[in-house]
Amino acid sequence: MAKEFYEILEISETATETEIKKAYRKKAMEFHPDRNPGNAEAEAKFKKINEAYATLSDPQKKANYDRFGSADGMGGFGGFGGGFQGGFDPSDLGDIFSSFFGGGFGGGTRRHRADVGEDIEIRMKISLEDAIRGVTRKVEFERNISCETCHGKGGDTEKCSHCNGSGQVRERMQTVFGVMEQTRTCSECRGTGEKIIHECATCHGSGKISEKAEKVVEIPRGIEDGMSVKIRDEGHRGRDGNGDLYITFSVPNEEGGLTRQGTNLHYNVEISPAEAALGAKRTIVIPILGKKELNIRAGTQPNEEIIFKGEGLQSLEYHSKAGNLIVHLVVDIPKRLTADQKKLYEALLIAEGGKPKKGWLEELFG
C-alpha cells in the first residue's frame, strides 16, 4: 500500500474523511506561502500537501492510491498491447462488474449528481483578553442558497435527451476481459438528468442566490492563533446537504505587556535593589488579570520568578487544567540618585568593604 501521502499529512492509512480533512487544514495552515514568504521549501511542501489531500479526500482516487500507488490507477495497462487503449481507469472495474451483476446491460438505477454545499472559511481577529476569558462573538458572512424562483433548478428544464433523464450514459470498451460496458456521468446534463431550456432571470441558470447570514460563535478560553472552530451545516446550501462554516482565529501573543507562551502567561515587574535585598510586599495591577499580591523574598536575584499556579490560560486539551501566570522580577538599577540616596548607597558600599568613587573635583584637588 502506498504511504507517501499519508506520511505527508501525518495520518494513518485507516484515517476517516474527517481526520483527513483536519490533518490537511493543520498542515496547509503551517506551510501556507502567506505564512512562509520567500521560503521555497515551505512552498514545495504546501504543494505536496495539496496533492496528498486532493487524492485522499476523493474516495475513488484514494482507493486507487491505496491499491496501485497512484490516484490514476494502473495508468492504462500499456503492456497488454491492444487492450485498454481508451484510457481505462481500473477504478471503474466496480461499475463494469456492477453492470453484469446488478441488472445487466439495460437500465440501471438513476443517480443524480450530488448537490452538496461547499464549506465557507473566514478569519476573525480577537484580542488576547478574548482568548484568556472566552467570549461570544457574532459573525456575519454571505452564503449561497437555493434560488426560490426556480427552486434550485436554474430555470425551466426538460429531460436530457442524451441520457434519457437518467443522468448517466453507458460506454462500451475493449478490455483484457473482452468487451465490457461501463457507466459514466452524462456530460450534457452533468448527472442531473435535466437540461435548462430557459434560464431563471433571478439566478441566471446557476440555481443559487447569495444571502447574508450571521451566527453567534462561542469562542472557548485558551483559543490559539491559527486555530479553527467548525460549525456544522452553516456553509453554502445544497439540495443534498450543506457545507460547514470554519472560523479561523487570529490571536496576538502580547497585549499590554502580558505575553503568552502556550497556556502560560508572562509579565515583567521592576523592583528596586532595596526590595531585592531586603524583601517586600507589593500590590501590582496586571493588564486583563487585575490586582496581584507579590511577596518578594529577601535576597531576590535578577529575573527570579513568582509563579501563580493555574492563573494562566485554560488548556483546550485538558479542560480541568490551566497554565500559570509567571511574574518575572527585574531589578531596576537607578541611573540617577538624589543626594540622600547617594549617601545611603555610599554607606552601604563602605559597609561592604568598598570605596566610593571620587568626583572629578575631589580627584583634581585631592
N, C-alpha and C positions, 0 to 999 in steps of 0.2 A: 504493500500500500504506500502511495506517495505521502511524504511527510513534510516537505518543504513549506507549503502554505500554512500548515498547522503550526509549524515552528515559528514562522513569521508573526502570526497572531498570538503565539504562546497559548494555545489551547490544545485539548486532547482531540483525538480522532473521533471521539463519540460526543463531541460538543453539540449542544442543541442550537437551534436557529437563534434563540435569544442570546445564548452565550457567545456565539459567533459575532453577532451584531454588537454586543457590549465590548468584546475584545477589540473589534475594528475601531469603534469610536475612541477607545482609550489610546490605541496605537496611532491612529490618524491625528489625534489631537497632539500627541507627543512629538511627532515628526513632521507636522504641517509646515510648509515653506514659510508661512507668515510668522511662525514662531522660531524658525531657524533661518533667517535671511542670510544668503550667501553660503550656506552650508550644503555643498554638493552631495555629501554623504547622506545627510538627512533627506534631501530631495529624492535621491535614489531609493532610500528606504521607504519613503512615502509612496512612491510608485509601486514598489513591491507589495506594500500593504494593501493598496487599492486593487492590485491584480489578484492577490490572495482572496480578498473579500468578494470580488466580482465572481470568482469561481465557487467559493464555499457557501455563498449566500443563495446561489441558484441550485435547487435540488438536483436538476438534471446534470448540470456541469460538475457538481460535487460528486455525483455518482460515477461519472466518467473519470474524474480525477482520482477517486479512491480506487477504481478498478484498473485504470490504464496509465495513471500518472499524468494525464493531460485532460483539460476541460473539453477538448475536441474529440476525445475518444482515441481510436487507433489510427486516425488520420487517413482512412481510405483503403486499407488493406492493399497497398500498392504492389506487394509481391505476388498477388494472386492473378496477375495477368489481366484478363478482360473483365473480371469481376469488380464490382463497386466503383465503376467509372463515374457514376453520377454524384460522387462526393458523399457516399453513405456514411452516416454517423451511427456507430454502434449503440449509442444511447437510444436509437429508435427501435431496437430489437423488441422492446416491450410492446410498442404499438403494432409492430409487424405480427408478432405471435398472437396478440390480442385479436387481430383480425381473423385468425384461424380459429381460435378457441373461444372467442367472445362474440359470436354472432355471424361469423362467416364474412364474405366479401361485400355483403349488401349494405343495409342501412347503418346500424351502429347508433349509439346514443348521441344526442345533441349536446355539445359542450360549448357554451359561450365563453368568450374571454372574460376572465375575472376583472371586475372594475373595483379595485381596492384603492382607496385614497392614499396619497403619499404622506410621508412624515413631514412635519414642519420643525425647523430648528431656528431658535432665536437666542440672542445673547442678552443677558441682563447684568448691569453693574450694580453691585451693592457695596456697602461700607463694611469695614472690619467690625464695627459695632453691630451691624446686622448679623454678621456671621457669628459673633460671640453670643448674642442674645437670642437669635432666631426670630424671624419676623414673618408677617403676612404681606404679600405684595399683589397688586392687581396688574396683570399683563394684558396688553391689547395687541392683537395681530389680525392678519387677514388670511382667510382660507377659502378654498373652492367648495361650493356646494352644488347639488343637483339643480339644474335650471327648472324653475317651477312652470315656465311657459310650455316647454316641450317635455317635461318630466324626465329630463336627462337623456333624451334620445337624440338631441341635436337638430330636430326638425321633423318633417313628415317623412316617414320611411316606408319602404316596401321590402318584400322578401328578396334576399340576394339571389340572383339568377345563377351565379357562378357555383354556389354550394347548395342551392335549393333551400336556403334557410337553415341549414344545419350548422353553419359556422366552420365546417371542416370540408376538406377535399381529400380524395384518395389518389395516391400515385402508385403506378406500377414501376418496379425496378428489378434489374437483373442482379442477383446476389450469388454468393457461393452456394446458397441453399436452393437456388433456382429463381424463378420469377416470383416476386412477392409484392404485396400491396401494403402501403402504409398510409396512415392518416396524418395530415398536416392542417394547421390553421389556415383558413381561407384568407388569401392576400387581398381580396377585393373588399370584404367587409370586416377584415381583421378579427374574425372569430365571433362577431356579434350576430350573424345570420341575417342582418338587415342593412340596407343601403339608404342613405339620405337622398331624397329626391328634391326636397325644398328645405333649405337651411332655416333654422329658427332665427328670427330677427333679434331676439334677446341675447342669445349666447353665440350666434354666428356659427352654429354647427358643432360647437365643442361639447354641448350638453352640460357645461359647467358655468357658474357665475361666481363672482367673488363677494364675500360678505365680511364685515368687520365683526370680530369676536373678542371677548375678554374672558379671562379666567383668573380666579383668586388662587394664588400659589402659596403654599406653606413652605417657607424656607427653613430647613432644620438647623439647629445650633451646630456649629462646627463645620459648616459647609466650606470647602476649599476652592481656591481659584481653579477654574477649568472643569469642575465637577458639573454634572448634569442631573436634572430631575426629569423623569419621564411621566407624562400624564396621558394615560391610555385613551385612545379614540377621540382625541381633541385635535387631530390633524385635519388634512383635507378629507372631504367626504367622498364616499364611493358607494355604489349600489350594493357591493358585496362586502363592505367593511370600511371602516375609517382608518386613516393613518394616526400616528401618535404625535404628541407635541413634546419636543425636547427643549428644555431651557438650560442653557449653559451659563454658569455664573462667572463673572469677573470680580475677584475679591482682592483688595490690596493687602499686603503683608505688614504695612506700617500705618499707624494713624495716631497723631498727637504724641509721638514719642514711644508709643506702645508697639512692640514688634512681635510678630507671630512666627513661631517655628514649630510646625506640626500642630500639636494640641497645647503646646506651652506658650506662654506669653512672657515677654521680657521687658523690663523697664529699668532705666538708669536713674539713680538718685545720687546727687552730690552731697558729701558730708565734709565737715571741716576736719583738719588734723586733730584738733582738740577732741571732737566727737569720736574720731577713730581711736585716739589714745585712751581716753577716759571712759568711753561708752556713753550712750544717751538713749533717750526715748523720744521719738518724733512721730507726729501725725502728718501724713502726706496725702495728697489727693491725686490719684492716678486717673487719667482720662478714661472714660467709659465705666471703669470699675469703681470709682469713688474713693472714699477715705480708707486708709490702711494704717495700722499702728506698727511702727518699726521699733524693734528692740535691738539697738546697736550695741554689741558687746565691746567691752574694753579690749584694746589691742587689735581692733579690726584692721586687716590688711587691705591694700587697694584691690578693687574688683572682687571682694568677697560677696557672697550671695546670701540673701534671706529668701527662703522658699515658703510660699503659701500653697500647701498641697491642695489639689482639687479645685483651685480657683482659676484654672486656665480655661481652654475651650473643651466643649463636650466632644467625646470620641464618637464618631459616626459608626465605627465598627463595634465598639463595646459601649452601649448606651448608659451603662451604670458607672462608667469611668469618665474622668475628665483630666486634662493636663494640669500643669502647675503654673502659678504666677511666680516668676523669678525676678527679684529685685536685686540689681547689681549696684553695689556701693562704690562710688567713685570718689576717692579722696581728692578734694579740691585744694590745691596749694595756692595760697593767695600771692598775687603778683605785686600788690601794693599793701603797705601796712601803715596804720596810724602810729603815732609816736608811742602811745600806750602799748599797742600790740608789739611794736618792735622791742620795747623794753622787756616785755614778757618772754618773747622768743629768745632774746639775748641771755636772759637769766636762765632759761631752760638749756640753752646751748652751753653756758658755763657750768651748769649743774651736771651736764653730761660729759664734762671734761674738754669741751671745745673752746675755741677762742673766737669771739666775734670779729667779723671783718671790719677793718677801719675804713672810715670815709676818706675821700681824696685829700681833704684839708688836714686830717689827722696824719695821713701818710706824708704830707708835704712838710708839716711843721713839727712832726714828732709828737 
